[in-house]
Amino acid sequence: RHTRSVSAFLLNRSSDLQAQDEAVILDRVVAVVGDFEILQSDIEQQFLQIKASQPYVSPDVKCDIFNYFVEQKLLMNQAKIDSIIVSPGQVELSMESRLSMFIQQIGSEKEMEEYFNKSIYDIREDLRITMHDMMITQEVEATITNDILITPSEVKSYYKKLNTDSIP
């Protein structure tokens, strides 16, 4: 009798573990940069956008997307410190332009909704956030590199002076 109850417990526990294995992760934080989180869903969404616009996608593209998001969040953190803002009108124009490009590449709004598994409203909102962040990071990059003046000949001269063992 004791063996039977232990067996029943193990069977029940086994089915509980199977249910946990079959559970779907809706989203998760894969990194935190300053005050900003990078979500798995952000990486997957960007991956789908790249797949929609390019016939061949490198196997390492998700790693590249992750690195891109880390850089973007670092710049967003700096933008927050520097109080950099962009106008909603600029964001809206960029978002509509990008949306039109996606619709043209995929075929129609309906096909785009099916491809991204989201409503056009949700796609617009995601693009609006993406375009806002991209415009802010471009502004930060511009302020960082604004005072840098270097010519191609200076770059060549610098590399010629380096020891060949120092160059990767």
C-alpha positions as CSV (number, residue, x, y, z in Angstrom):
1,R,0.0,0.0,0.0
2,H,2.8,2.4,0.8
3,T,4.5,1.6,-2.5
4,R,1.3,2.3,-4.4
5,S,1.0,5.8,-2.8
6,V,4.6,6.6,-3.6
7,S,4.1,5.5,-7.2
8,A,1.0,7.7,-7.4
9,F,2.9,10.6,-6.0
10,L,5.8,10.1,-8.5
11,L,3.3,9.8,-11.4
12,N,1.5,13.0,-10.4
13,R,4.9,14.8,-9.9
14,S,6.0,13.6,-13.3
15,S,2.9,15.0,-15.0
16,D,3.4,18.3,-13.1
17,L,7.0,18.5,-14.4
18,Q,5.8,17.8,-18.0
19,A,3.2,20.6,-17.7
20,Q,6.0,23.0,-16.6
21,D,8.1,21.9,-19.6
22,E,5.2,22.6,-21.9
23,A,4.6,26.0,-20.3
24,V,5.1,28.9,-22.7
25,I,7.3,31.8,-21.7
26,L,5.5,34.9,-22.8
27,D,8.5,37.2,-22.3
28,R,11.6,37.6,-20.3
29,V,14.3,40.2,-19.6
30,V,17.5,39.2,-21.2
31,A,19.6,42.2,-20.1
32,V,19.4,45.4,-18.1
33,V,21.3,48.5,-19.3
34,G,21.1,51.5,-16.9
35,D,17.3,52.0,-16.4
36,F,16.4,50.1,-19.6
37,E,15.5,46.4,-20.1
38,I,16.0,44.4,-23.2
39,L,13.3,41.8,-23.6
40,Q,13.4,38.6,-25.5
41,S,10.3,39.7,-27.4
42,D,12.2,42.8,-28.6
43,I,14.9,40.6,-30.1
44,E,12.3,38.3,-31.7
45,Q,10.4,41.3,-33.2
46,Q,13.5,42.8,-34.7
47,F,14.4,39.4,-36.1
48,L,11.0,39.2,-37.8
49,Q,11.5,42.7,-39.3
50,I,14.9,41.7,-40.7
51,K,13.5,38.4,-42.1
52,A,10.8,40.4,-43.8
53,S,13.2,42.7,-45.5
54,Q,16.1,40.4,-46.4
55,P,16.1,37.1,-48.4
56,Y,19.0,35.6,-46.4
57,V,19.4,36.0,-42.6
58,S,22.7,35.0,-41.0
59,P,22.5,32.4,-38.2
60,D,24.2,34.9,-35.9
61,V,21.7,37.7,-36.5
62,K,20.0,37.4,-33.1
63,C,23.4,37.9,-31.4
64,D,23.9,41.0,-33.6
65,I,20.4,42.2,-32.6
66,F,21.2,41.8,-28.9
67,N,24.4,43.7,-29.3
68,Y,22.5,46.5,-31.2
69,F,20.0,46.7,-28.4
70,V,22.7,47.0,-25.8
71,E,24.3,49.8,-27.7
72,Q,20.9,51.5,-28.2
73,K,20.1,51.3,-24.4
74,L,23.5,52.7,-23.5
75,L,22.8,55.6,-25.8
76,M,19.3,56.0,-24.4
77,N,20.7,56.1,-20.9
78,Q,23.1,58.9,-22.0
79,A,20.2,60.7,-23.7
80,K,18.3,60.6,-20.4
81,I,21.3,62.1,-18.6
82,D,21.6,64.8,-21.3
83,S,17.8,65.4,-21.5
84,I,17.7,64.8,-25.2
85,I,14.2,64.7,-26.8
86,V,12.7,64.4,-30.3
87,S,9.4,65.9,-31.5
88,P,6.4,63.6,-31.7
89,G,5.8,64.8,-35.3
90,Q,9.3,63.6,-36.4
91,V,8.6,60.3,-34.7
92,E,5.2,59.9,-36.4
93,L,6.7,60.7,-39.9
94,S,9.4,58.1,-39.4
95,M,7.0,55.5,-38.1
96,E,4.6,55.9,-41.0
97,S,7.5,55.7,-43.5
98,R,8.8,52.5,-41.9
99,L,5.3,51.1,-41.8
100,S,4.7,51.8,-45.5
101,M,8.0,50.1,-46.3
102,F,7.0,47.0,-44.3
103,I,3.6,46.8,-45.9
104,Q,5.2,47.2,-49.4
105,Q,7.7,44.4,-48.6
106,I,5.2,42.0,-47.1
107,G,2.3,42.7,-49.4
108,S,-0.6,44.2,-47.5
109,E,-1.7,45.3,-44.0
110,K,-3.5,42.0,-43.5
111,E,-0.4,39.9,-44.4
112,M,1.7,42.1,-42.2
113,E,-0.7,41.5,-39.2
114,E,-0.5,37.7,-39.9
115,Y,3.3,37.8,-40.3
116,F,3.9,39.7,-37.0
117,N,0.9,38.0,-35.3
118,K,-0.2,41.5,-34.1
119,S,-2.9,44.0,-35.1
120,I,-1.9,47.0,-37.2
121,Y,-2.5,49.1,-34.1
122,D,0.0,47.1,-32.1
123,I,2.5,47.1,-35.0
124,R,2.2,50.9,-35.2
125,E,2.7,51.4,-31.5
126,D,5.8,49.1,-31.5
127,L,7.2,51.0,-34.5
128,R,6.5,54.3,-32.9
129,I,8.6,53.3,-29.8
130,T,11.3,51.9,-32.0
131,M,11.5,55.0,-34.1
132,H,11.5,57.3,-31.1
133,D,14.4,55.4,-29.5
134,M,16.3,55.3,-32.8
135,M,15.9,59.0,-33.3
136,I,17.1,59.7,-29.8
137,T,20.1,57.5,-30.1
138,Q,21.0,59.1,-33.4
139,E,20.9,62.5,-31.7
140,V,23.2,61.2,-28.9
141,E,25.6,59.8,-31.4
142,A,25.6,63.1,-33.3
143,T,26.4,65.0,-30.1
144,I,29.2,62.5,-29.2
145,T,30.9,62.7,-32.6
146,N,30.1,66.3,-33.4
147,D,33.5,67.7,-32.4
148,I,35.5,64.8,-33.9
149,L,37.4,65.9,-36.9
150,I,39.6,63.2,-38.5
151,T,40.5,62.7,-42.1
152,P,41.1,59.4,-43.9
153,S,44.8,60.2,-44.3
154,E,45.1,60.6,-40.5
155,V,43.6,57.2,-40.1
156,K,46.0,55.7,-42.6
157,S,48.9,57.4,-40.9
158,Y,47.8,56.1,-37.5
159,Y,47.6,52.5,-38.7
160,K,51.0,52.7,-40.5
161,K,52.6,53.7,-37.2
162,L,51.1,50.7,-35.4
163,N,53.2,47.6,-34.8
164,T,51.8,44.8,-37.0
165,D,51.5,42.6,-33.9
166,S,49.1,45.1,-32.4
167,I,46.6,45.0,-35.3
168,P,43.9,42.3,-35.0
